[in-house]
Amino acid sequence: MPRPKISRFPVPALKKLPADMRARIEAVQEKAGFVPNVFLVLAQRPDEFRAFFAYHDALMEKEGGLSKAEREMIVVATSAANQCHYCVIAHGAILRVRAKHPLLADQVAVNYLKADITKRQKAMLDFAMKVALESHKVGDADFHALKAHGFSDDDAWDIAAIAAFFAMSNRMANVTAMRPNDEFYAMGRG
């Protein structure tokens, strides 16, 4: 059986990519043991690839009031709401690894309201979901709810930025028919 396509758009050969992009992809491959399809699908547009991953890293890899696992929780919950197969599977794997909890990503993707999370994390996801689905309704009460759970203004910005960035990412993954790597399904489960 032929291997399914990873995108409805052409995917450039790794060896034909600019050196900086190739180096980034090879570093990820060395760390993960495979190349996540998002790198290959977005590589056909080098300037957009660089901008996407620069913003991704600025949001997801920095230190702050949100743990890296909580950042991934936001991605999984909002991506599920946006029906993004790629991001739920890929970031669900990262969430399982970062949280060291093999069930958490599935719980958050299906219904974060019933997931094994803290009240603080539920408040975080309530806000993230509102940003992802009804940003026009965000108001002072939403920020007060976050503050009541110990979130700072910087934290609120981060939650909103992650939800907004991944709303764009979800849409591009859906439009490109980006296929999750098979490796993601088993990560962090055992």
C-alpha positions in Angstrom: 0.0 0.0 0.0 1.5 3.4 -0.9 2.2 5.8 1.9 -0.5 8.4 2.2 0.3 12.0 1.1 1.2 14.4 3.9 -0.2 17.4 2.1 -2.4 18.3 -0.8 0.3 20.7 -1.8 3.8 19.8 -3.1 6.4 19.0 -0.5 9.9 20.1 -1.3 12.8 17.7 -1.0 14.9 18.3 2.1 18.1 18.6 0.1 16.7 21.4 -2.0 15.8 23.7 1.0 17.8 26.7 2.1 20.6 25.8 4.5 19.0 27.4 7.5 15.8 25.5 7.1 17.5 22.3 6.4 19.6 22.7 9.5 16.5 23.4 11.6 14.7 20.4 10.2 17.7 18.1 10.7 18.1 19.3 14.3 14.4 18.4 15.0 14.9 15.0 13.3 17.9 14.3 15.4 16.0 15.1 18.6 12.7 13.5 17.8 13.9 10.6 15.6 11.7 11.7 12.7 10.7 14.9 10.8 7.3 16.2 11.9 5.2 16.7 8.8 4.5 20.4 9.6 8.1 21.2 8.8 7.9 19.6 5.4 4.5 21.0 4.5 5.4 24.6 5.4 8.8 24.4 3.8 7.4 25.2 0.3 7.2 28.8 1.5 10.6 29.6 3.1 9.7 33.1 4.4 6.5 31.9 5.9 8.2 28.9 7.3 10.8 31.1 9.1 8.1 33.5 10.4 5.9 30.7 11.6 8.6 28.9 13.5 10.0 32.1 15.0 6.6 33.0 16.4 6.0 29.4 17.5 9.2 29.3 19.4 8.6 32.8 20.9 5.3 31.5 22.3 6.0 27.9 23.2 9.6 27.8 24.3 9.9 30.8 26.6 9.9 30.8 30.4 7.0 32.5 32.2 3.9 31.9 34.3 2.7 29.1 32.1 4.5 25.7 32.1 5.4 24.2 28.8 2.8 21.5 29.5 0.1 24.2 30.1 1.1 25.8 26.8 0.5 22.5 25.0 -2.8 22.1 26.9 -4.0 25.3 25.2 -2.9 24.0 21.8 -4.7 20.7 22.3 -7.9 22.1 23.6 -8.3 24.9 21.0 -7.1 22.6 18.2 -9.8 20.1 19.1 -12.4 22.9 19.0 -11.1 23.9 15.6 -11.2 20.3 14.4 -7.5 20.2 13.6 -6.4 16.6 13.3 -2.7 17.3 12.9 -2.4 19.7 15.9 -4.4 17.5 18.3 -2.3 14.5 17.5 1.1 16.2 17.3 0.6 18.5 20.3 -1.2 15.8 22.2 2.0 13.8 22.0 4.1 16.7 23.2 1.6 17.3 26.0 1.8 13.7 27.1 5.6 13.9 27.2 5.8 17.3 28.9 3.1 16.6 31.5 4.4 13.0 32.0 0.7 12.0 32.0 -0.4 9.4 29.3 -4.1 10.2 29.5 -4.1 14.0 29.8 -4.0 14.9 26.1 -6.9 12.7 25.2 -8.9 14.0 28.1 -8.2 17.7 27.1 -8.9 17.0 23.4 -12.3 15.3 24.1 -13.6 17.6 26.9 -11.2 19.6 29.0 -14.0 20.3 31.5 -13.8 16.7 32.6 -10.0 16.3 32.3 -7.7 15.6 35.3 -6.6 19.3 35.5 -6.5 21.9 38.2 -9.1 24.7 38.6 -6.3 27.1 37.6 -5.8 25.1 34.3 -9.5 25.0 33.7 -9.7 28.8 34.0 -6.8 29.0 31.6 -8.5 26.8 29.1 -11.8 28.6 29.5 -10.1 31.8 28.5 -8.2 30.1 25.6 -11.4 28.6 24.2 -13.1 32.0 24.3 -10.2 33.5 22.4 -10.2 30.7 19.9 -14.0 30.6 19.3 -15.5 33.9 20.5 -12.7 36.5 20.8 -15.1 39.3 20.1 -16.8 38.5 23.5 -13.6 38.7 25.6 -14.0 41.3 28.3 -12.9 42.5 31.7 -14.7 39.6 33.5 -12.5 37.1 31.6 -9.3 38.9 32.8 -10.7 39.0 36.4 -11.3 35.3 36.3 -7.7 34.7 35.3 -6.4 37.0 38.0 -8.5 35.1 40.6 -6.5 32.0 39.7 -3.1 33.8 39.9 -2.5 34.6 36.3 -0.7 37.8 35.5 -1.4 40.2 32.5 1.6 38.6 30.8 0.1 35.2 31.3 -3.2 36.3 29.8 -1.4 37.7 26.8 0.4 34.4 26.4 -2.8 32.4 26.6 -4.5 34.6 24.1 -1.4 34.6 21.7 -1.1 30.8 21.8 -4.8 30.3 21.1 -4.7 32.9 18.3 -1.5 31.6 16.7 -2.8 28.0 16.7 -6.2 29.1 15.3 -4.2 30.2 12.2 -2.1 27.0 12.4 -5.2 24.9 12.6 -6.7 26.4 9.6 -3.5 26.0 7.5 -3.2 22.4 8.6 -6.8 21.7 7.6 -6.5 23.5 4.3 -3.2 21.7 3.4 -4.7 18.3 4.6 -1.6 18.0 6.8 -1.2 14.4 7.9 0.1 13.6 11.4 3.2 11.5 11.6 2.4 8.0 12.7 5.1 8.4 15.4 3.0 10.9 17.3 0.3 8.5 18.2 2.4 6.4 20.5 4.6 9.1 22.1 4.3 9.5 25.8 1.9 6.7 26.3 4.1 4.1 27.9 
